Amino acid sequence: MKKIFISAAFIASVFTFYNCKETATTESVSLTKEISFTKEGELQLLKAENDSIIATLDIEIADDEYQTETGLMYRQSMAKNQAMLFVFPNMQPRSFYMKNTYIPLDIIYLNREKEVVSIQKNAKPLDEKSLPSSAPAQYVLEVNAGLSDKWDLKEGDKIEYTTVN
């Protein structure tokens, strides 16, 4: 009887070890899979004083709870002509952080009229410090760090965007 109990315990531990090992392998594979950019629209940045085009970008749109919570997390890179546009249902003070975000970013806050109200420049990857807007925002545009300076983007500059089917 003692041998049967020991044998059963041994077999159970082997199965448990095998299942744990399989689960860990599956999890590591899913966490390392690259998330690719999906073009969902095109966006133009415009100068406030004359509506001249500053830049044209391909955008991925985050407009539901899951997308706005994850944003660009876990991405390893983003092309200079790509960006993520967050679209919220209302205008209110907003704050982003860089948890699980590996790309340095400029975070551009825009009001309901799609005018720049605040810019957080050169947000550091993986930093969980709050990066708030200085005024209520309904849209947030994330671009590669340094681009807002390169474009000389200022408060009052605007965006226009269209979605692609």
Buried (B, 14 or more C-beta within 10 A) or exposed (E): EEEEEEEEEEEEEEEEEEEEEEEEEEEEEEEEEEEEBEEBBBBBBBBEEEEEEBBEBBBBBBEEEEBBEBBBEBBEEBEEBBBBBBBBEEBEEBBBBBEBBBBBBBBBBBBEEBBBBBBBBEBEEEEEEEBBBEBBBBBBBBBBBBBBEEBEBEBEBBBEBEEEE
